[in-house]
Amino acid sequence: MWVEILCGLILFKILRRFLHGDDALPDIDSSDSDASFAVAARLEKLYGGKAFVGLRIPDADAGLRQHIDVVLVTKREVMVVAVRNFSGFVEIGGNESWVCTSDKKHKPQSRPDPVIEVSKQVAVLESYLEQRGAPLPKGHVIGQVILPHPNCRPAYSISSQPEVVSFDKWRELKPEPQSGLSNWIKGAVGKSDIQDGFCEKLHFILSTSPMWDRLELLGGRNILGEFVEFKGNENDMQALRNVKRSKVGRFIVQKPSMLGLGRSRLEVLYFPRDYRGEGASSSDCKEIAVKPSTEVLFQQLNSKKAKKFKLSSIVSVTLSG
């Protein structure tokens, strides 16, 4: 009896591996990207508006692109949000830094002061919007630093800063019924609403701005970075030749479908790029069948080396323009 059970388990694992491929993910930390998307989703739920994650706004003065975690556009203002997923005790250090001592790593780690960083990001975004024909009155672009990790324990010198939203504040955050904004937003009171037409213009500008690619994995994990290329056999590479940044804005990976006895494939659904910023419709979707062993080469934000991901472990990839 035990022999039959053991043989059955071995056969199940062999069939599962053959049909679905090896879904094991490389050793990669997605917590920072996951935190940014979670914060963006909650801000939209609390205040409405539209949140943009992983923007790379051109900084004319520095000649570089400024990474911004989240930008929330509401009818009252534009909020630039620095999401810092710190865990442990955090205090102010020297040379415009914060020092974080985590519970697992007792050696303190120095990080750039996010309040200073977000202040610079506000200035860069204001300049960029003005260059694209959407200048905002002074004070309508604000900066906030959100510390969403439940184990983050900021010193009073940090939590008392008006730009900083600690986990306790973040957890208890609720919109005010009348304004739709909470009083933790510095300077929210007394501002005139942004007209609907101008809000739409801001949405268009930000949706067509440079941003990082998004890799969504099974299990709800998200990674920001840059899609490099596909890896696979010659036939699959030929089939995927049109799935490239200049032509495609997003592709989705569906579960294997059986095409004949003992053969499995993954369905890759890809959507043509829409440069108008309106989003491609489902009717424009095209489909390709490839082997589950096909891989995606993706370089994570702040990483020096690209890593391979099995296509069978991927939900979707969104490509920036």
Disulfide bonds with the S-S distance in Angstrom:
none
